[in-house]
Amino acid sequence: DPARLAEVEARIAAVTDMARKHRVSPEALAEVLAERRARLDVLVAEADPAALQEKAAAAQRAYADVAARLSAARAPVAADLSGQVTAAMQTLAMAGGRFDIVLEAEPEGSAHGNETVVFQVAANPSQPLRPLAKVASGGELSRIGLAIQVITSRAAATPTMIFDEVDVGIGGRVAEIVGRMLRELGTQRQVMCVTHLPQVAAQANWQWSIAKAQRNGDTVSSVTVLDDAARIDEIARMLGGVNITETTRQHASEILGLTPAG
């Protein structure tokens, strides 16, 4: 029967084309069809407004539970950290300054919970508390950040921390305190600090000197690790300028707790 033969051949061609489209053998088409029907059933079920509404309500309840527990945990920690950072500020050239963590309610919630966490600071007694990012200078930000890192270091997991301009606007006793705080932080993790203050540099376990020079018309930077003798000379230079005297070398060795050579 030529008509029947043509029908069968067309059917075989259609099956072959369909198998090629789905990148399976013709024998596996029945399994592909069953899988597609199952997925269609899921899509139809998910398109049910009542089912979708129930899923949304369940997700909202789960979010509300987690967000409430997060809020309950945040409140006491915020108060405690605010007090500790405020206390640390008194020794970091910000006497009378205040630090406060404000939990601003988010009526609709967010990926971060039911509130937005805002760090506020007043660098001196005459200033009102305002958002940290808007009022603090670079040096103040570094020092407040340092205080926060030292206070929270036991809970933090950052393996390496880098501080720059942490010594801006300070000197003398405050610089020594900052250096000690950095050294304390370094007992928990690797700490790197760019500093121009001998009181800070002297607290380090290792010290490098960074210098710039002109070479063939280009500016070249070099980094040199310092041994004990070189550290004494470098700290002396930081103390007294380009011309190093025996007095400044002696002072440098005392800061470092080392004995100058020769």
Secondary structure as a PSIPRED ss2 file (coil, helix, strand):
# PSIPRED VFORMAT (PSIPRED V4.0)

   1 D C   1.000  0.000  0.000
   2 P H   0.000  1.000  0.000
   3 A H   0.000  1.000  0.000
   4 R H   0.000  1.000  0.000
   5 L H   0.000  1.000  0.000
   6 A H   0.000  1.000  0.000
   7 E H   0.000  1.000  0.000
   8 V H   0.000  1.000  0.000
   9 E H   0.000  1.000  0.000
  10 A H   0.000  1.000  0.000
  11 R H   0.000  1.000  0.000
  12 I H   0.000  1.000  0.000
  13 A H   0.000  1.000  0.000
  14 A H   0.000  1.000  0.000
  15 V H   0.000  1.000  0.000
  16 T H   0.000  1.000  0.000
  17 D H   0.000  1.000  0.000
  18 M H   0.000  1.000  0.000
  19 A H   0.000  1.000  0.000
  20 R H   0.000  1.000  0.000
  21 K H   0.000  1.000  0.000
  22 H H   0.000  1.000  0.000
  23 R C   1.000  0.000  0.000
  24 V C   1.000  0.000  0.000
  25 S C   1.000  0.000  0.000
  26 P H   0.000  1.000  0.000
  27 E H   0.000  1.000  0.000
  28 A H   0.000  1.000  0.000
  29 L H   0.000  1.000  0.000
  30 A H   0.000  1.000  0.000
  31 E H   0.000  1.000  0.000
  32 V H   0.000  1.000  0.000
  33 L H   0.000  1.000  0.000
  34 A H   0.000  1.000  0.000
  35 E H   0.000  1.000  0.000
  36 R H   0.000  1.000  0.000
  37 R H   0.000  1.000  0.000
  38 A H   0.000  1.000  0.000
  39 R H   0.000  1.000  0.000
  40 L H   0.000  1.000  0.000
  41 D H   0.000  1.000  0.000
  42 V H   0.000  1.000  0.000
  43 L H   0.000  1.000  0.000
  44 V H   0.000  1.000  0.000
  45 A H   0.000  1.000  0.000
  46 E H   0.000  1.000  0.000
  47 A C   1.000  0.000  0.000
  48 D C   1.000  0.000  0.000
  49 P H   0.000  1.000  0.000
  50 A H   0.000  1.000  0.000
  51 A H   0.000  1.000  0.000
  52 L H   0.000  1.000  0.000
  53 Q H   0.000  1.000  0.000
  54 E H   0.000  1.000  0.000
  55 K H   0.000  1.000  0.000
  56 A H   0.000  1.000  0.000
  57 A H   0.000  1.000  0.000
  58 A H   0.000  1.000  0.000
  59 A H   0.000  1.000  0.000
  60 Q H   0.000  1.000  0.000
  61 R H   0.000  1.000  0.000
  62 A H   0.000  1.000  0.000
  63 Y H   0.000  1.000  0.000
  64 A H   0.000  1.000  0.000
  65 D H   0.000  1.000  0.000
  66 V H   0.000  1.000  0.000
  67 A H   0.000  1.000  0.000
  68 A H   0.000  1.000  0.000
  69 R H   0.000  1.000  0.000
  70 L H   0.000  1.000  0.000
  71 S H   0.000  1.000  0.000
  72 A H   0.000  1.000  0.000
  73 A H   0.000  1.000  0.000
  74 R H   0.000  1.000  0.000
  75 A H   0.000  1.000  0.000
  76 P H   0.000  1.000  0.000
  77 V H   0.000  1.000  0.000
  78 A H   0.000  1.000  0.000
  79 A H   0.000  1.000  0.000
  80 D H   0.000  1.000  0.000
  81 L H   0.000  1.000  0.000
  82 S H   0.000  1.000  0.000
  83 G H   0.000  1.000  0.000
  84 Q H   0.000  1.000  0.000
  85 V H   0.000  1.000  0.000
  86 T H   0.000  1.000  0.000
  87 A H   0.000  1.000  0.000
  88 A H   0.000  1.000  0.000
  89 M H   0.000  1.000  0.000
  90 Q C   1.000  0.000  0.000
  91 T C   1.000  0.000  0.000
  92 L C   1.000  0.000  0.000
  93 A C   1.000  0.000  0.000
  94 M C   1.000  0.000  0.000
  95 A C   1.000  0.000  0.000
  96 G C   1.000  0.000  0.000
  97 G C   1.000  0.000  0.000
  98 R E   0.000  0.000  1.000
  99 F E   0.000  0.000  1.000
 100 D E   0.000  0.000  1.000
 101 I E   0.000  0.000  1.000
 102 V E   0.000  0.000  1.000
 103 L E   0.000  0.000  1.000
 104 E E   0.000  0.000  1.000
 105 A E   0.000  0.000  1.000
 106 E E   0.000  0.000  1.000
 107 P E   0.000  0.000  1.000
 108 E E   0.000  0.000  1.000
 109 G E   0.000  0.000  1.000
 110 S E   0.000  0.000  1.000
 111 A C   1.000  0.000  0.000
 112 H C   1.000  0.000  0.000
 113 G E   0.000  0.000  1.000
 114 N E   0.000  0.000  1.000
 115 E E   0.000  0.000  1.000
 116 T E   0.000  0.000  1.000
 117 V E   0.000  0.000  1.000
 118 V E   0.000  0.000  1.000
 119 F E   0.000  0.000  1.000
 120 Q E   0.000  0.000  1.000
 121 V E   0.000  0.000  1.000
 122 A E   0.000  0.000  1.000
 123 A C   1.000  0.000  0.000
 124 N C   1.000  0.000  0.000
 125 P C   1.000  0.000  0.000
 126 S C   1.000  0.000  0.000
 127 Q C   1.000  0.000  0.000
 128 P C   1.000  0.000  0.000
 129 L C   1.000  0.000  0.000
 130 R E   0.000  0.000  1.000
 131 P E   0.000  0.000  1.000
 132 L H   0.000  1.000  0.000
 133 A H   0.000  1.000  0.000
 134 K H   0.000  1.000  0.000
 135 V H   0.000  1.000  0.000
 136 A C   1.000  0.000  0.000
 137 S C   1.000  0.000  0.000
 138 G H   0.000  1.000  0.000
 139 G H   0.000  1.000  0.000
 140 E H   0.000  1.000  0.000
 141 L H   0.000  1.000  0.000
 142 S H   0.000  1.000  0.000
 143 R H   0.000  1.000  0.000
 144 I H   0.000  1.000  0.000
 145 G H   0.000  1.000  0.000
 146 L H   0.000  1.000  0.000
 147 A H   0.000  1.000  0.000
 148 I H   0.000  1.000  0.000
 149 Q H   0.000  1.000  0.000
 150 V H   0.000  1.000  0.000
 151 I H   0.000  1.000  0.000
 152 T H   0.000  1.000  0.000
 153 S C   1.000  0.000  0.000
 154 R C   1.000  0.000  0.000
 155 A C   1.000  0.000  0.000
 156 A C   1.000  0.000  0.000
 157 A C   1.000  0.000  0.000
 158 T C   1.000  0.000  0.000
 159 P C   1.000  0.000  0.000
 160 T E   0.000  0.000  1.000
 161 M E   0.000  0.000  1.000
 162 I E   0.000  0.000  1.000
 163 F E   0.000  0.000  1.000
 164 D E   0.000  0.000  1.000
 165 E C   1.000  0.000  0.000
 166 V C   1.000  0.000  0.000
 167 D C   1.000  0.000  0.000
 168 V C   1.000  0.000  0.000
 169 G C   1.000  0.000  0.000
 170 I C   1.000  0.000  0.000
 171 G C   1.000  0.000  0.000
 172 G H   0.000  1.000  0.000
 173 R H   0.000  1.000  0.000
 174 V H   0.000  1.000  0.000
 175 A H   0.000  1.000  0.000
 176 E H   0.000  1.000  0.000
 177 I H   0.000  1.000  0.000
 178 V H   0.000  1.000  0.000
 179 G H   0.000  1.000  0.000
 180 R H   0.000  1.000  0.000
 181 M H   0.000  1.000  0.000
 182 L H   0.000  1.000  0.000
 183 R H   0.000  1.000  0.000
 184 E H   0.000  1.000  0.000
 185 L H   0.000  1.000  0.000
 186 G H   0.000  1.000  0.000
 187 T C   1.000  0.000  0.000
 188 Q C   1.000  0.000  0.000
 189 R C   1.000  0.000  0.000
 190 Q E   0.000  0.000  1.000
 191 V E   0.000  0.000  1.000
 192 M E   0.000  0.000  1.000
 193 C E   0.000  0.000  1.000
 194 V E   0.000  0.000  1.000
 195 T C   1.000  0.000  0.000
 196 H C   1.000  0.000  0.000
 197 L C   1.000  0.000  0.000
 198 P H   0.000  1.000  0.000
 199 Q H   0.000  1.000  0.000
 200 V H   0.000  1.000  0.000
 201 A H   0.000  1.000  0.000
 202 A C   1.000  0.000  0.000
 203 Q C   1.000  0.000  0.000
 204 A C   1.000  0.000  0.000
 205 N C   1.000  0.000  0.000
 206 W C   1.000  0.000  0.000
 207 Q C   1.000  0.000  0.000
 208 W E   0.000  0.000  1.000
 209 S E   0.000  0.000  1.000
 210 I E   0.000  0.000  1.000
 211 A E   0.000  0.000  1.000
 212 K E   0.000  0.000  1.000
 213 A E   0.000  0.000  1.000
 214 Q E   0.000  0.000  1.000
 215 R E   0.000  0.000  1.000
 216 N C   1.000  0.000  0.000
 217 G C   1.000  0.000  0.000
 218 D E   0.000  0.000  1.000
 219 T E   0.000  0.000  1.000
 220 V E   0.000  0.000  1.000
 221 S E   0.000  0.000  1.000
 222 S E   0.000  0.000  1.000
 223 V E   0.000  0.000  1.000
 224 T E   0.000  0.000  1.000
 225 V E   0.000  0.000  1.000
 226 L C   1.000  0.000  0.000
 227 D C   1.000  0.000  0.000
 228 D H   0.000  1.000  0.000
 229 A H   0.000  1.000  0.000
 230 A H   0.000  1.000  0.000
 231 R H   0.000  1.000  0.000
 232 I H   0.000  1.000  0.000
 233 D H   0.000  1.000  0.000
 234 E H   0.000  1.000  0.000
 235 I H   0.000  1.000  0.000
 236 A H   0.000  1.000  0.000
 237 R H   0.000  1.000  0.000
 238 M H   0.000  1.000  0.000
 239 L H   0.000  1.000  0.000
 240 G H   0.000  1.000  0.000
 241 G C   1.000  0.000  0.000
 242 V C   1.000  0.000  0.000
 243 N C   1.000  0.000  0.000
 244 I C   1.000  0.000  0.000
 245 T C   1.000  0.000  0.000
 246 E H   0.000  1.000  0.000
 247 T H   0.000  1.000  0.000
 248 T H   0.000  1.000  0.000
 249 R H   0.000  1.000  0.000
 250 Q H   0.000  1.000  0.000
 251 H H   0.000  1.000  0.000
 252 A H   0.000  1.000  0.000
 253 S H   0.000  1.000  0.000
 254 E H   0.000  1.000  0.000
 255 I H   0.000  1.000  0.000
 256 L H   0.000  1.000  0.000
 257 G C   1.000  0.000  0.000
 258 L C   1.000  0.000  0.000
 259 T C   1.000  0.000  0.000
 260 P C   1.000  0.000  0.000
 261 A C   1.000  0.000  0.000
 262 G C   1.000  0.000  0.000
